[in-house]
Amino acid sequence: MNLSLHHLVREPKIKLEKNPLLLLLHGYGSNEEDLFSFASELPDEYYVISARAPYDLMYGSYAWYAINFDADENKFSDVAQAQQSRDLIATFIDELVANYAIDATNVTLVGFSQGCILSYAIALSYPEKIQRVVAMSGYLNIEMAKLGYEKNNFTTLKIFSSHGSVDQVVPVEWARKAAPALKELGIDVVYKEYPIGHGISPQNFYDFKNWLK
């Protein structure tokens, strides 16, 4: 199967006519095996598919978009690349629905760090494709969403957002801004913090699994 993105698949253990999808989007410098390592712990009725980002950094590490540094050591994101990846993932979801027995009305994005930032952008841009987002250790960057996204219908979109309170990669202050902004759009958001750095704690994992149910 030659789809837009290289990916790993865990078939649902409970086969339905159409199964829900959990699409895992890894962070900057990682790969599709990272989040897939906990695929066996995820609910049995889901297809769990982990996608590899398109930009190759070095052996075994990939990015959804470049992160550049200016002379003052400020990090900034390549928004044009992020928008390309946003649309690439949207197309990839359509391909998955066409090629696997996936319920197009039951798609959840699970994004970590850069994958989280993109998950927000995809859900705001294409809420008709995405029902739920698990947004971990990232932040909302509105520039990455499609123009006019605020006119979209978000009534069926639900978001579980979480962050480590001592994250040294993405400041927790950035993460905290997402929930109020999303609620203003009428989106159902749960926000949780954990006393960890840039990672996923067992409690965070447990909470998002419960939220899925």
TIFIGU-378815 format. One record per residue: x, y, z of N, C-alpha, C in turn; residue in one letter. Coordinates in steps of 0.1 Angstrom, whole numbers, padded with zeros to 4 digits, always signed. Example, Ala and Ser with C-alpha at 12.3 -4.5 7.8 and 13.67 -1.06 7.14 Angstrom:
<rs>
+0132-0057+0078+0123-0045+0078+0132-0033+0078a
+0128-0022+0071+0137-0011+0071+0129+0000+0079s
</rs>
This chain:
<rs>
+0009-0012+0000+0000+0000+0000+0009+0012+0000m
+0007+0021-0010+0016+0032-0011+0009+0045-0008n
+0008+0048+0005+0001+0060+0010+0011+0071+0012l
+0006+0083+0014+0014+0095+0015+0024+0095+0026s
+0021+0088+0037+0031+0088+0048+0034+0073+0052l
+0047+0071+0055+0051+0058+0060+0045+0056+0074h
+0040+0044+0077+0032+0043+0090+0033+0028+0095h
+0030+0027+0108+0029+0014+0114+0014+0012+0118l
+0009+0000+0117-0005-0003+0120-0006-0014+0131v
-0014-0011+0141-0019-0022+0150-0034-0024+0146r
-0037-0035+0141-0051-0038+0137-0059-0039+0150e
-0072-0036+0149-0081-0037+0160-0082-0051+0165p
-0082-0053+0178-0084-0067+0183-0098-0071+0183k
-0107-0061+0183-0121-0064+0181-0125-0059+0168i
-0128-0067+0158-0131-0063+0144-0146-0059+0143k
-0149-0047+0139-0162-0042+0136-0163-0040+0121l
-0175-0037+0117-0176-0034+0102-0167-0023+0099e
-0168-0012+0107-0159-0001+0106-0153+0002+0120k
-0140+0003+0121-0134+0005+0134-0130+0020+0136n
-0130+0025+0148-0125+0039+0150-0109+0039+0148p
-0104+0051+0146-0090+0052+0144-0083+0061+0154l
-0072+0057+0159-0063+0065+0167-0050+0068+0158l
-0048+0080+0154-0037+0083+0145-0026+0090+0154l
-0015+0084+0155-0004+0089+0164+0006+0098+0156l
+0008+0110+0161+0018+0119+0155+0029+0123+0164l
+0041+0118+0161+0052+0120+0170+0058+0134+0170h
+0067+0136+0179+0074+0149+0181+0086+0151+0172g
+0091+0163+0172+0103+0167+0164+0115+0158+0167y
+0122+0153+0157+0134+0145+0159+0131+0130+0164g
+0118+0126+0163+0115+0113+0167+0111+0105+0155s
+0104+0094+0157+0099+0086+0145+0086+0079+0149n
+0081+0071+0139+0068+0065+0141+0068+0054+0152e
+0080+0049+0156+0080+0038+0166+0078+0044+0180e
+0081+0057+0182+0081+0062+0195+0067+0061+0202d
+0057+0067+0197+0043+0066+0203+0037+0052+0201l
+0042+0045+0190+0036+0032+0187+0040+0022+0198f
+0050+0025+0206+0055+0016+0217+0044+0013+0227s
+0034+0023+0228+0023+0019+0237+0010+0015+0230f
+0011+0012+0217-0001+0008+0210-0008-0004+0216a
-0001-0014+0222-0007-0025+0227-0016-0022+0240s
-0013-0010+0246-0021-0006+0257-0033+0001+0254e
-0035+0004+0241-0047+0013+0237-0059+0004+0235l
-0071+0010+0235-0083+0002+0235-0084-0007+0223p
-0089-0019+0225-0089-0030+0215-0097-0027+0202d
-0107-0019+0203-0116-0017+0191-0110-0007+0181e
-0099-0001+0184-0093+0009+0175-0082+0003+0166y
-0082+0009+0154-0070+0009+0145-0060+0019+0152y
-0048+0014+0155-0038+0024+0160-0028+0025+0149v
-0027+0037+0143-0018+0039+0132-0008+0051+0136i
+0005+0048+0134+0015+0058+0138+0022+0062+0125s
+0022+0075+0123+0027+0081+0110+0041+0086+0112a
+0049+0085+0102+0063+0091+0102+0062+0104+0095r
+0068+0114+0102+0068+0128+0096+0077+0128+0083a
+0074+0137+0074+0080+0137+0061+0094+0142+0060p
+0099+0150+0069+0112+0156+0068+0122+0149+0076y
+0133+0144+0069+0143+0136+0074+0154+0145+0081d
+0156+0143+0094+0167+0151+0100+0180+0144+0100l
+0180+0132+0106+0192+0123+0105+0187+0109+0107m
+0196+0100+0107+0191+0086+0108+0181+0083+0119y
+0169+0079+0115+0158+0075+0124+0151+0087+0131g
+0154+0099+0127+0147+0110+0133+0141+0120+0122s
+0128+0124+0125+0120+0131+0115+0113+0143+0121y
+0109+0152+0112+0102+0164+0117+0090+0166+0108a
+0079+0172+0114+0068+0176+0106+0070+0190+0099w
+0079+0198+0105+0083+0210+0100+0096+0214+0106y
+0103+0223+0100+0116+0228+0105+0114+0237+0117a
+0124+0236+0126+0125+0246+0137+0138+0253+0136i
+0138+0266+0133+0150+0273+0131+0153+0282+0142n
+0166+0286+0143+0170+0295+0154+0176+0308+0147f
+0172+0319+0153+0178+0332+0147+0190+0336+0155d
+0196+0347+0152+0209+0351+0159+0208+0352+0174a
+0196+0355+0179+0194+0356+0193+0190+0343+0200d
+0192+0332+0192+0188+0319+0198+0173+0317+0200e
+0165+0325+0193+0151+0324+0194+0146+0313+0184n
+0138+0304+0189+0133+0293+0181+0121+0298+0173k
+0120+0295+0160+0107+0298+0153+0104+0287+0144f
+0091+0284+0142+0087+0273+0134+0085+0277+0119s
+0088+0268+0110+0086+0270+0096+0071+0268+0093d
+0063+0279+0094+0048+0278+0093+0044+0272+0079v
+0051+0276+0069+0047+0271+0055+0048+0256+0055a
+0059+0250+0060+0061+0236+0061+0051+0229+0070q
+0047+0236+0081+0037+0230+0090+0024+0230+0083a
+0020+0240+0075+0008+0240+0068+0008+0228+0057q
+0019+0226+0051+0020+0215+0041+0018+0202+0048q
+0024+0200+0060+0022+0187+0067+0008+0186+0072s
+0002+0197+0076-0012+0197+0080-0021+0191+0069r
-0019+0196+0057-0027+0191+0046-0024+0177+0042d
-0011+0174+0043-0006+0160+0040-0013+0150+0049l
-0014+0154+0062-0020+0144+0072-0035+0143+0069i
-0041+0155+0065-0056+0154+0062-0058+0145+0050a
-0049+0145+0040-0050+0136+0028-0048+0122+0033t
-0038+0120+0041-0034+0107+0046-0046+0100+0054f
-0053+0108+0061-0065+0103+0068-0075+0098+0058i
-0078+0106+0047-0087+0101+0037-0082+0088+0031d
-0069+0087+0029-0063+0074+0023-0065+0063+0033e
-0063+0065+0045-0065+0054+0055-0079+0049+0055l
-0089+0059+0055-0103+0055+0054-0106+0047+0042v
-0100+0051+0031-0102+0043+0018-0096+0029+0018a
-0085+0028+0025-0077+0015+0025-0079+0005+0036n
-0084+0011+0047-0087+0002+0059-0101+0003+0063y
-0106-0006+0071-0120-0006+0075-0122+0004+0087a
-0120+0017+0084-0120+0027+0094-0133+0035+0093i
-0138+0038+0104-0150+0047+0105-0146+0061+0104d
-0149+0067+0093-0145+0081+0090-0151+0091+0100a
-0162+0087+0107-0168+0096+0117-0163+0094+0131t
-0152+0086+0132-0146+0083+0145-0131+0083+0145n
-0125+0095+0142-0111+0096+0141-0105+0105+0152v
-0095+0099+0159-0088+0107+0170-0074+0109+0166t
-0069+0121+0168-0055+0124+0166-0048+0123+0180l
-0037+0117+0181-0029+0117+0194-0016+0122+0190v
-0013+0135+0194-0001+0142+0191+0007+0145+0203g
+0020+0143+0201+0030+0147+0212+0039+0158+0206f
+0040+0169+0214+0050+0180+0211+0047+0186+0197s
+0056+0184+0187+0053+0190+0174+0040+0183+0168q
+0039+0170+0171+0027+0163+0166+0014+0169+0173g
+0015+0174+0185+0004+0180+0192+0000+0193+0186c
+0011+0201+0183+0009+0215+0177+0001+0213+0163i
+0006+0203+0156-0001+0200+0143-0015+0195+0144l
-0017+0186+0155-0030+0181+0157-0041+0192+0159s
-0037+0202+0167-0046+0213+0169-0049+0220+0155y
-0039+0222+0147-0040+0229+0134-0049+0221+0125a
-0047+0207+0125-0055+0199+0116-0070+0199+0121i
-0072+0198+0134-0086+0197+0139-0093+0210+0136a
-0086+0222+0138-0093+0234+0135-0096+0236+0120l
-0087+0231+0112-0088+0233+0097-0098+0223+0091s
-0098+0211+0097-0107+0200+0091-0115+0193+0102y
-0124+0201+0109-0131+0194+0120-0141+0183+0115p
-0144+0184+0102-0153+0173+0096-0146+0160+0096e
-0132+0160+0096-0124+0147+0095-0120+0142+0109k
-0120+0151+0119-0115+0148+0132-0125+0149+0143i
-0127+0139+0151-0137+0139+0162-0131+0143+0175q
-0119+0138+0177-0112+0140+0190-0097+0142+0188r
-0091+0150+0197-0077+0152+0197-0072+0150+0211v
-0061+0142+0212-0053+0141+0225-0041+0149+0222v
-0040+0160+0229-0029+0170+0226-0020+0171+0237a
-0008+0164+0236+0001+0163+0247+0014+0171+0245m
+0018+0179+0255+0031+0186+0255+0033+0195+0243s
+0023+0202+0238+0024+0211+0227+0017+0224+0230g
+0014+0232+0220+0007+0244+0222-0001+0248+0209y
-0010+0257+0210-0018+0261+0199-0011+0272+0191l
-0008+0269+0178-0003+0279+0169-0013+0282+0158n
-0021+0293+0160-0032+0296+0151-0027+0298+0136i
-0015+0303+0135-0009+0305+0121-0009+0292+0113e
-0009+0281+0119-0008+0268+0112-0022+0263+0107m
-0033+0270+0112-0046+0266+0108-0049+0272+0095a
-0059+0267+0087-0063+0272+0075-0070+0286+0077k
-0069+0295+0067-0075+0308+0068-0090+0306+0069l
-0097+0313+0078-0111+0312+0079-0116+0300+0088g
-0106+0294+0095-0109+0282+0103-0120+0285+0113y
-0121+0298+0118-0130+0301+0129-0145+0300+0124e
-0147+0299+0111-0161+0297+0106-0165+0282+0106k
-0156+0273+0109-0159+0259+0108-0168+0255+0120n
-0174+0243+0118-0184+0238+0128-0176+0229+0137n
-0175+0233+0150-0167+0225+0159-0176+0217+0169f
-0189+0216+0166-0198+0210+0176-0195+0196+0180t
-0188+0188+0171-0186+0174+0173-0171+0172+0178t
-0163+0183+0179-0149+0181+0183-0147+0182+0198l
-0139+0172+0203-0136+0171+0217-0120+0171+0218k
-0115+0178+0228-0100+0178+0229-0096+0175+0243i
-0086+0166+0245-0080+0164+0258-0066+0169+0256f
-0063+0180+0264-0050+0187+0263-0043+0185+0276s
-0030+0181+0275-0022+0179+0288-0008+0184+0286s
-0001+0187+0297+0012+0192+0297+0019+0189+0310h
+0033+0188+0309+0041+0187+0322+0043+0201+0328g
+0041+0202+0341+0042+0216+0347+0057+0220+0347s
+0066+0211+0346+0080+0215+0346+0087+0212+0332v
+0079+0213+0322+0084+0211+0308+0094+0222+0304d
+0107+0217+0301+0117+0227+0297+0118+0229+0282q
+0110+0221+0274+0111+0222+0260+0100+0232+0255v
+0088+0229+0259+0076+0238+0256+0071+0243+0269v
+0073+0256+0272+0068+0262+0285+0053+0259+0287p
+0050+0256+0300+0037+0253+0303+0027+0265+0301v
+0033+0277+0302+0025+0289+0300+0019+0289+0286e
+0027+0284+0276+0022+0284+0262+0010+0274+0261w
+0012+0263+0268+0001+0252+0267-0012+0257+0274a
-0011+0264+0284-0023+0269+0292-0032+0278+0284r
-0026+0284+0273-0034+0294+0265-0043+0286+0256k
-0041+0274+0253-0049+0267+0243-0063+0265+0247a
-0066+0260+0260-0079+0257+0264-0089+0269+0263a
-0085+0280+0269-0094+0292+0268-0097+0296+0253p
-0087+0295+0245-0089+0299+0230-0098+0289+0223a
-0096+0276+0227-0105+0266+0220-0119+0267+0225l
-0121+0269+0238-0134+0270+0244-0142+0282+0238k
-0134+0293+0235-0141+0304+0228-0147+0300+0215e
-0141+0290+0208-0146+0285+0195-0158+0276+0197l
-0161+0273+0210-0172+0264+0213-0167+0249+0214g
-0154+0247+0215-0149+0233+0215-0149+0228+0229i
-0153+0215+0231-0153+0208+0244-0138+0205+0247d
-0132+0211+0257-0118+0209+0261-0117+0204+0275v
-0108+0194+0277-0104+0191+0291-0089+0194+0291v
-0084+0201+0302-0070+0204+0303-0064+0199+0316y
-0053+0191+0315-0047+0186+0327-0032+0188+0327k
-0026+0191+0339-0012+0192+0341-0007+0181+0350e
+0006+0177+0347+0012+0167+0355+0026+0172+0360y
+0031+0167+0371+0044+0173+0376+0056+0166+0370p
+0056+0167+0356+0067+0161+0349+0073+0171+0339i
+0084+0167+0332+0089+0175+0321+0083+0172+0308g
+0091+0172+0297+0086+0170+0284+0084+0155+0281h
+0073+0150+0285+0071+0136+0283+0056+0132+0286g
+0054+0119+0287+0040+0114+0290+0041+0105+0302i
+0035+0110+0313+0036+0102+0326+0025+0091+0325s
+0027+0081+0334+0017+0070+0334+0003+0075+0337p
+0002+0085+0346-0011+0091+0350-0017+0098+0338q
-0009+0105+0330-0014+0112+0318-0019+0102+0308n
-0012+0091+0306-0016+0080+0297-0030+0074+0302f
-0031+0071+0315-0043+0066+0321-0054+0075+0319y
-0052+0088+0321-0063+0098+0320-0068+0100+0306d
-0059+0099+0296-0063+0101+0282-0071+0088+0278f
-0066+0076+0282-0074+0064+0279-0088+0064+0285k
-0089+0069+0297-0102+0070+0303-0111+0080+0296n
-0105+0091+0292-0112+0102+0284-0117+0096+0271w
-0109+0087+0264-0113+0081+0252-0126+0073+0254l
-0127+0066+0265-0138+0058+0268-0151+0066+0271k
</rs>
